[in-house]
Each structure stands twice: as structure tokens, then as C-alpha cells.
Amino acid sequence: MKSLVALFVALALLATVTLAQEGLGGGGSSSRNRGPDVPSLGLPLRVSGEVLQVDLERKAIQIRAKNRKQAVGYGLDPKCKIRADKKEFEKSELKLDEVQAGYEVELTVRRADLLVIEMKVKKPKPKESS
């Protein structure tokens, strides 16, 4: 009878320690405190601004980001789609050599390697003179 009580107390103590570790995040892995299997860098970054320079040899672009007001450079993924408004450019996809300084762009950047995976291009709005 004493051995049965000792076994019960030992199991209760073990269960309490295990639950305490799960609640505090310590110890081994647990399905309770593990999130979904989503990469931490999975969401793309969106950056918009004005094109300052296009480097055709390196397949890169330098822009002045609207929110930072500083020059930022990005490389283009080999599968990068460069989209444009058909009314402005008479076609919906452009090549990198058709993108010029002064154009407005919205870049979709993959966070894992900071390469542009999509670029939307607009011609600059004409500045109104007073």
C-alpha cells in the first residue's frame, strides 16, 4: 500500500513539474507552446518611391523611398515581374531597361534575401506650376 501511494505521489509530482515547464516555456518541446510552422520571414515587404537609378548589369534598382526620404537599393529576383498600367505604357509588362529615373514604383521585396519579386511602375505625375 505504501509503494502504491509513493508511486501516485511521484506521478503527481512529475505531472506538476511538466505542466509548470510548459506554462513557463522551459524544458522540452510541447505542442501546447509551439506555433504553426510558418517561416518568420515569410511576409513580403512593400516599398514605394521614386526611381533614382537602374543598374542593368547587376539587375538592381535604387529608389528614394517615400517614407524614409533616403536612397535605398535592391536587387531584382530573376523571375521578377515588372508590371505597368497599359494606358500609360501601352503594355502591361515592362523590361528593366524600360524603367527610367523619375518613375514612381511600388516594390514587393522578399524579406529572406531582400530581392524584388514584383515591381509596379507608374510615370511621374506632371508637376503643376503656379
URHULIN-V340662 format. One line per field, one symbol per residue. ss: DSSP state (~ for helix, > for strand, _ for the rest). phi: phi as a letter, one per 20 degrees, with the letter a starting at -180 (. if undefined). burial: 1 if it has 24 or more other C-alpha atoms within 12 Angstrom, else 0. A space follows every 10 residues. Layout:
BEGIN
ss->???
phi->???
burial->???
END
This chain:
BEGIN
ss->_~~~~~~~~~ ~~~~~~~~~~ ~~~~______ __________ ____>>>>>> >>>>>____> >>>>>_____ >>>>>>>>>> >>>>_~~~~_ __>__~~~__ ___>>>>>>> ____>>>>>> >>________
phi->.fffffffff ffffffffff fffenemffb ffddeffdff dfefddccrd febcdffelc cdcdfffdlc fcdcedfgef edebfffedm becddgfeed fofeccdddf ffcldfdbcd dcffffeeee
burial->0000000000 0000000000 0000000000 0000000000 0000001111 1111000001 1111100000 0111111001 1111000000 0011110011 1011111111 0001111111 1110000000
END
